[in-house]
Amino acid sequence: LYGHGLGVARDFQMAAQWYRRAAEQGHAAAQNNLAHLYLNGEGVARDPREAQKWFERATRQANPSPGTPNRNASGAVFFGIVEKGDSHVV
């Protein structure tokens, strides 16, 4: 709601708080959304490493079996960038 301004004023800081609560309980969509906030510095300090951590958690939720294709495309692209040391947002 807060991240998109649905029925409330758009507030990325509040969105980050709610996404974090859900993400810490294992909600994959919240983990992915929180990662995007960290990646773009919306509502939180921009932190590519924190974004990577949440993208990885979301990916594990979506693909619990080792060896399955990565379905979190935005996270997969981001991982490659971080590994190359490029800090630019895709």
C-alpha positions in Angstrom: 0.0 0.0 0.0 2.6 2.6 1.1 5.0 1.7 -1.7 2.4 2.3 -4.3 0.3 5.0 -2.6 -2.8 2.8 -2.7 -5.4 4.4 -0.4 -2.7 6.2 1.5 0.0 8.8 0.8 3.1 7.2 -0.9 5.7 6.7 1.8 8.7 4.6 1.0 10.0 4.7 4.7 6.7 3.2 5.9 6.7 0.7 3.0 10.3 -0.4 4.0 9.1 -1.0 7.6 6.2 -3.2 6.6 8.2 -5.0 3.9 10.9 -5.7 6.5 8.4 -7.2 8.9 7.0 -9.5 6.3 10.5 -10.3 4.8 11.9 -11.3 8.1 9.0 -13.8 8.4 10.0 -15.4 5.0 7.5 -13.6 2.6 9.3 -13.8 -0.7 7.4 -10.9 -2.4 8.2 -8.7 0.6 11.9 -9.7 0.4 12.0 -8.8 -3.2 10.3 -5.5 -2.7 12.6 -4.6 0.2 15.6 -5.5 -2.0 14.4 -3.0 -4.6 14.0 -0.3 -2.0 17.6 -0.9 -0.9 18.8 -1.0 -4.5 17.2 2.3 -5.3 17.6 4.0 -2.0 13.9 4.6 -1.6 12.8 4.9 2.1 16.2 3.5 3.2 19.8 4.3 2.6 21.0 2.9 -0.7 22.8 -0.3 0.1 23.6 -2.7 -2.8 24.9 -5.4 -0.4 21.7 -5.3 1.7 19.7 -5.4 -1.6 21.6 -8.5 -2.7 21.0 -10.2 0.6 17.2 -9.7 0.3 17.2 -10.7 -3.4 19.0 -13.9 -2.5 16.5 -14.7 0.2 13.6 -14.1 -2.1 15.2 -16.3 -4.7 15.6 -19.1 -2.2 12.0 -18.8 -1.3 10.9 -19.1 -4.9 13.4 -21.9 -5.7 13.9 -24.0 -2.5 15.5 -26.9 -4.5 19.2 -26.5 -5.4 19.8 -26.5 -9.2 16.5 -25.1 -10.2 16.5 -22.1 -12.5 16.5 -18.7 -10.9 13.0 -17.2 -11.2 13.9 -13.9 -9.6 15.2 -12.2 -12.8 15.8 -8.8 -11.3 17.8 -10.4 -8.5 19.8 -12.6 -10.9 20.7 -9.6 -13.0 21.7 -7.6 -9.9 23.8 -10.4 -8.5 26.0 -10.4 -11.6 26.5 -6.7 -11.3 27.5 -6.8 -7.7 30.0 -9.6 -8.4 31.7 -7.5 -11.0 32.0 -4.6 -8.6 29.7 -2.3 -10.5 27.5 -0.3 -8.2 25.3 1.2 -10.8 21.6 0.6 -10.7 20.3 -1.5 -13.6 
